[in-house]
Amino acid sequence: RHYQFVVKEQNELIRNLEAQPGVWIYDFTRDMPDNPLYWVDGRHVNEKGARKKAELIARYIHNNQILDAD
């Protein structure tokens, strides 16, 4: 429970950074399924979870044209 509180607090701090110009932040927890199929222990992804996480991050980069951004 304490870990979840700290992660939530940390995520809020990171989201505040996103409002700054030129800062790209993707909070994959918004899109990452909480299905145990993807997780080792609720905090760390397994092989399937790593693949899913990579797909989500790649989609974010593509959709926001980050590699094309100046």
N, CA, C and O atoms as a GROMACS GRO file, in nm:
protein
  280
    1ARG      N    1   0.082  -0.120   0.000
    1ARG     CA    2   0.000   0.000   0.000
    1ARG      C    3   0.087   0.126   0.000
    1ARG      O    4   0.056   0.223  -0.069
    2HIS      N    5   0.194   0.124   0.077
    2HIS     CA    6   0.282   0.241   0.082
    2HIS      C    7   0.351   0.262  -0.053
    2HIS      O    8   0.368   0.375  -0.099
    3TYR      N    9   0.391   0.152  -0.115
    3TYR     CA   10   0.454   0.161  -0.247
    3TYR      C   11   0.360   0.225  -0.348
    3TYR      O   12   0.401   0.312  -0.424
    4GLN      N   13   0.235   0.184  -0.349
    4GLN     CA   14   0.137   0.239  -0.443
    4GLN      C   15   0.117   0.388  -0.419
    4GLN      O   16   0.103   0.464  -0.515
    5PHE      N   17   0.116   0.432  -0.294
    5PHE     CA   18   0.101   0.574  -0.262
    5PHE      C   19   0.218   0.653  -0.318
    5PHE      O   20   0.199   0.757  -0.380
    6VAL      N   21   0.340   0.603  -0.297
    6VAL     CA   22   0.460   0.674  -0.343
    6VAL      C   23   0.462   0.680  -0.496
    6VAL      O   24   0.497   0.784  -0.553
    7VAL      N   25   0.426   0.571  -0.562
    7VAL     CA   26   0.424   0.571  -0.709
    7VAL      C   27   0.322   0.671  -0.760
    7VAL      O   28   0.349   0.744  -0.854
    8LYS      N   29   0.206   0.675  -0.698
    8LYS     CA   30   0.103   0.770  -0.739
    8LYS      C   31   0.153   0.914  -0.722
    8LYS      O   32   0.134   0.997  -0.810
    9GLU      N   33   0.216   0.941  -0.610
    9GLU     CA   34   0.270   1.074  -0.584
    9GLU      C   35   0.379   1.110  -0.686
    9GLU      O   36   0.382   1.221  -0.737
   10GLN      N   37   0.467   1.015  -0.714
   10GLN     CA   38   0.573   1.038  -0.812
   10GLN      C   39   0.514   1.064  -0.950
   10GLN      O   40   0.560   1.154  -1.021
   11ASN      N   41   0.414   0.989  -0.988
   11ASN     CA   42   0.350   1.008  -1.118
   11ASN      C   43   0.288   1.147  -1.130
   11ASN      O   44   0.292   1.207  -1.237
   12GLU      N   45   0.230   1.197  -1.024
   12GLU     CA   46   0.173   1.333  -1.026
   12GLU      C   47   0.283   1.437  -1.049
   12GLU      O   48   0.264   1.531  -1.126
   13LEU      N   49   0.397   1.420  -0.984
   13LEU     CA   50   0.508   1.513  -1.004
   13LEU      C   51   0.555   1.510  -1.149
   13LEU      O   52   0.584   1.614  -1.209
   14ILE      N   53   0.563   1.391  -1.205
   14ILE     CA   54   0.606   1.378  -1.344
   14ILE      C   55   0.505   1.441  -1.438
   14ILE      O   56   0.543   1.506  -1.535
   15ARG      N   57   0.377   1.421  -1.412
   15ARG     CA   58   0.274   1.482  -1.497
   15ARG      C   59   0.285   1.634  -1.498
   15ARG      O   60   0.258   1.698  -1.599
   16ASN      N   61   0.325   1.692  -1.387
   16ASN     CA   62   0.342   1.837  -1.381
   16ASN      C   63   0.456   1.882  -1.472
   16ASN      O   64   0.451   1.992  -1.527
   17LEU      N   65   0.557   1.800  -1.489
   17LEU     CA   66   0.667   1.833  -1.580
   17LEU      C   67   0.620   1.837  -1.724
   17LEU      O   68   0.673   1.913  -1.806
   18GLU      N   69   0.521   1.756  -1.755
   18GLU     CA   70   0.472   1.746  -1.892
   18GLU      C   71   0.420   1.879  -1.945
   18GLU      O   72   0.417   1.900  -2.066
   19ALA      N   73   0.379   1.967  -1.858
   19ALA     CA   74   0.323   2.095  -1.900
   19ALA      C   75   0.432   2.190  -1.952
   19ALA      O   76   0.401   2.293  -2.011
   20GLN      N   77   0.558   2.155  -1.930
   20GLN     CA   78   0.667   2.241  -1.974
   20GLN      C   79   0.694   2.219  -2.123
   20GLN      O   80   0.693   2.105  -2.170
   21PRO      N   81   0.719   2.326  -2.197
   21PRO     CA   82   0.748   2.313  -2.340
   21PRO      C   83   0.870   2.225  -2.366
   21PRO      O   84   0.972   2.234  -2.297
   22GLY      N   85   0.858   2.139  -2.466
   22GLY     CA   86   0.969   2.054  -2.506
   22GLY      C   87   0.991   1.932  -2.420
   22GLY      O   88   1.087   1.858  -2.441
   23VAL      N   89   0.903   1.908  -2.324
   23VAL     CA   90   0.916   1.791  -2.237
   23VAL      C   91   0.814   1.687  -2.281
   23VAL      O   92   0.694   1.714  -2.285
   24TRP      N   93   0.863   1.568  -2.315
   24TRP     CA   94   0.776   1.458  -2.357
   24TRP      C   95   0.774   1.354  -2.246
   24TRP      O   96   0.878   1.301  -2.208
   25ILE      N   97   0.657   1.326  -2.196
   25ILE     CA   98   0.642   1.226  -2.090
   25ILE      C   99   0.525   1.136  -2.126
   25ILE      O  100   0.416   1.183  -2.158
   26TYR      N  101   0.549   1.008  -2.120
   26TYR     CA  102   0.442   0.912  -2.144
   26TYR      C  103   0.422   0.829  -2.018
   26TYR      O  104   0.511   0.756  -1.977
   27ASP      N  105   0.308   0.841  -1.959
   27ASP     CA  106   0.273   0.763  -1.840
   27ASP      C  107   0.204   0.636  -1.889
   27ASP      O  108   0.082   0.632  -1.906
   28PHE      N  109   0.283   0.533  -1.911
   28PHE     CA  110   0.227   0.412  -1.968
   28PHE      C  111   0.128   0.344  -1.875
   28PHE      O  112   0.052   0.258  -1.920
   29THR      N  113   0.127   0.379  -1.748
   29THR     CA  114   0.033   0.315  -1.655
   29THR      C  115  -0.112   0.349  -1.691
   29THR      O  116  -0.204   0.278  -1.651
   30ARG      N  117  -0.132   0.456  -1.765
   30ARG     CA  118  -0.268   0.489  -1.809
   30ARG      C  119  -0.321   0.387  -1.908
   30ARG      O  120  -0.442   0.363  -1.915
   31ASP      N  121  -0.231   0.326  -1.985
   31ASP     CA  122  -0.270   0.234  -2.092
   31ASP      C  123  -0.232   0.089  -2.066
   31ASP      O  124  -0.289  -0.002  -2.126
   32MET      N  125  -0.138   0.066  -1.977
   32MET     CA  126  -0.090  -0.070  -1.953
   32MET      C  127  -0.194  -0.150  -1.876
   32MET      O  128  -0.237  -0.109  -1.768
   33PRO      N  129  -0.235  -0.264  -1.931
   33PRO     CA  130  -0.334  -0.346  -1.862
   33PRO      C  131  -0.281  -0.396  -1.727
   33PRO      O  132  -0.161  -0.422  -1.713
   34ASP      N  133  -0.369  -0.408  -1.630
   34ASP     CA  134  -0.326  -0.460  -1.501
   34ASP      C  135  -0.345  -0.612  -1.494
   34ASP      O  136  -0.339  -0.672  -1.386
   35ASN      N  137  -0.368  -0.673  -1.607
   35ASN     CA  138  -0.385  -0.817  -1.619
   35ASN      C  139  -0.258  -0.888  -1.571
   35ASN      O  140  -0.149  -0.854  -1.617
   36PRO      N  141  -0.269  -0.985  -1.480
   36PRO     CA  142  -0.152  -1.058  -1.430
   36PRO      C  143  -0.072  -1.127  -1.540
   36PRO      O  144   0.043  -1.166  -1.517
   37LEU      N  145  -0.129  -1.143  -1.658
   37LEU     CA  146  -0.059  -1.201  -1.771
   37LEU      C  147   0.068  -1.122  -1.805
   37LEU      O  148   0.163  -1.178  -1.860
   38TYR      N  149   0.069  -0.992  -1.772
   38TYR     CA  150   0.180  -0.905  -1.808
   38TYR      C  151   0.277  -0.875  -1.694
   38TYR      O  152   0.380  -0.809  -1.715
   39TRP      N  153   0.247  -0.921  -1.576
   39TRP     CA  154   0.323  -0.879  -1.458
   39TRP      C  155   0.384  -0.997  -1.382
   39TRP      O  156   0.325  -1.105  -1.373
   40VAL      N  157   0.503  -0.973  -1.328
   40VAL     CA  158   0.567  -1.073  -1.242
   40VAL      C  159   0.512  -1.062  -1.101
   40VAL      O  160   0.476  -1.163  -1.040
   41ASP      N  161   0.505  -0.940  -1.051
   41ASP     CA  162   0.467  -0.920  -0.911
   41ASP      C  163   0.382  -0.795  -0.888
   41ASP      O  164   0.370  -0.747  -0.775
   42GLY      N  165   0.324  -0.742  -0.993
   42GLY     CA  166   0.244  -0.621  -0.979
   42GLY      C  167   0.323  -0.493  -0.999
   42GLY      O  168   0.264  -0.386  -1.016
   43ARG      N  169   0.455  -0.502  -0.996
   43ARG     CA  170   0.541  -0.386  -1.017
   43ARG      C  171   0.631  -0.402  -1.137
   43ARG      O  172   0.665  -0.305  -1.205
   44HIS      N  173   0.671  -0.525  -1.162
   44HIS     CA  174   0.766  -0.554  -1.269
   44HIS      C  175   0.698  -0.636  -1.377
   44HIS      O  176   0.627  -0.733  -1.349
   45VAL      N  177   0.721  -0.594  -1.501
   45VAL     CA  178   0.660  -0.666  -1.612
   45VAL      C  179   0.740  -0.792  -1.643
   45VAL      O  180   0.861  -0.799  -1.619
   46ASN      N  181   0.672  -0.891  -1.697
   46ASN     CA  182   0.738  -1.012  -1.745
   46ASN      C  183   0.768  -0.993  -1.894
   46ASN      O  184   0.760  -0.881  -1.945
   47GLU      N  185   0.802  -1.100  -1.965
   47GLU     CA  186   0.836  -1.088  -2.107
   47GLU      C  187   0.719  -1.034  -2.190
   47GLU      O  188   0.738  -0.946  -2.274
   48LYS      N  189   0.599  -1.086  -2.166
   48LYS     CA  190   0.482  -1.035  -2.240
   48LYS      C  191   0.454  -0.890  -2.203
   48LYS      O  192   0.416  -0.809  -2.288
   49GLY      N  193   0.474  -0.857  -2.077
   49GLY     CA  194   0.454  -0.720  -2.033
   49GLY      C  195   0.554  -0.624  -2.094
   49GLY      O  196   0.520  -0.511  -2.127
   50ALA      N  197   0.678  -0.669  -2.109
   50ALA     CA  198   0.781  -0.585  -2.170
   50ALA      C  199   0.746  -0.557  -2.316
   50ALA      O  200   0.764  -0.445  -2.364
   51ARG      N  201   0.696  -0.659  -2.384
   51ARG     CA  202   0.656  -0.640  -2.524
   51ARG      C  203   0.539  -0.541  -2.533
   51ARG      O  204   0.538  -0.452  -2.618
   52LYS      N  205   0.440  -0.557  -2.446
   52LYS     CA  206   0.324  -0.468  -2.445
   52LYS      C  207   0.367  -0.325  -2.412
   52LYS      O  208   0.321  -0.230  -2.475
   53LYS      N  209   0.454  -0.310  -2.313
   53LYS     CA  210   0.504  -0.178  -2.273
   53LYS      C  211   0.576  -0.112  -2.390
   53LYS      O  212   0.557   0.006  -2.417
   54ALA      N  213   0.660  -0.189  -2.460
   54ALA     CA  214   0.733  -0.135  -2.576
   54ALA      C  215   0.636  -0.092  -2.685
   54ALA      O  216   0.656   0.013  -2.748
   55GLU      N  217   0.532  -0.170  -2.709
   55GLU     CA  218   0.432  -0.133  -2.810
   55GLU      C  219   0.362  -0.003  -2.773
   55GLU      O  220   0.341   0.082  -2.859
   56LEU      N  221   0.328   0.012  -2.647
   56LEU     CA  222   0.261   0.134  -2.602
   56LEU      C  223   0.351   0.256  -2.617
   56LEU      O  224   0.306   0.361  -2.661
   57ILE      N  225   0.477   0.241  -2.579
   57ILE     CA  226   0.571   0.352  -2.590
   57ILE      C  227   0.595   0.387  -2.737
   57ILE      O  228   0.600   0.505  -2.772
   58ALA      N  229   0.611   0.286  -2.821
   58ALA     CA  230   0.631   0.311  -2.965
   58ALA      C  231   0.511   0.383  -3.024
   58ALA      O  232   0.527   0.474  -3.106
   59ARG      N  233   0.392   0.343  -2.986
   59ARG     CA  234   0.271   0.409  -3.036
   59ARG      C  235   0.268   0.555  -2.992
   59ARG      O  236   0.232   0.643  -3.070
   60TYR      N  237   0.305   0.581  -2.868
   60TYR     CA  238   0.309   0.719  -2.817
   60TYR      C  239   0.408   0.803  -2.898
   60TYR      O  240   0.377   0.914  -2.939
   61ILE      N  241   0.527   0.748  -2.921
   61ILE     CA  242   0.628   0.820  -2.999
   61ILE      C  243   0.578   0.848  -3.140
   61ILE      O  244   0.592   0.959  -3.190
   62HIS      N  245   0.519   0.748  -3.202
   62HIS     CA  246   0.468   0.764  -3.338
   62HIS      C  247   0.352   0.865  -3.343
   62HIS      O  248   0.354   0.956  -3.425
   63ASN      N  249   0.254   0.849  -3.256
   63ASN     CA  250   0.136   0.936  -3.258
   63ASN      C  251   0.170   1.082  -3.230
   63ASN      O  252   0.102   1.172  -3.279
   64ASN      N  253   0.274   1.104  -3.152
   64ASN     CA  254   0.312   1.241  -3.118
   64ASN      C  255   0.427   1.293  -3.205
   64ASN      O  256   0.476   1.404  -3.183
   65GLN      N  257   0.468   1.214  -3.302
   65GLN     CA  258   0.576   1.252  -3.395
   65GLN      C  259   0.698   1.305  -3.320
   65GLN      O  260   0.758   1.405  -3.360
   66ILE      N  261   0.734   1.237  -3.214
   66ILE     CA  262   0.844   1.283  -3.131
   66ILE      C  263   0.977   1.276  -3.206
   66ILE      O  264   1.061   1.365  -3.190
   67LEU      N  265   0.997   1.175  -3.284
   67LEU     CA  266   1.124   1.164  -3.357
   67LEU      C  267   1.136   1.270  -3.465
   67LEU      O  268   1.246   1.301  -3.510
   68ASP      N  269   1.023   1.326  -3.508
   68ASP     CA  270   1.023   1.431  -3.607
   68ASP      C  271   1.022   1.570  -3.545
   68ASP      O  272   1.035   1.671  -3.615
   69ALA      N  273   1.006   1.576  -3.413
   69ALA     CA  274   0.996   1.705  -3.345
   69ALA      C  275   1.132   1.774  -3.340
   69ALA      O  276   1.236   1.709  -3.334
   70ASP      N  277   1.128   1.904  -3.344
   70ASP     CA  278   1.253   1.983  -3.334
   70ASP      C  279   1.287   2.010  -3.191
   70ASP      O  280   1.388   2.074  -3.162
   0.00000   0.00000   0.00000
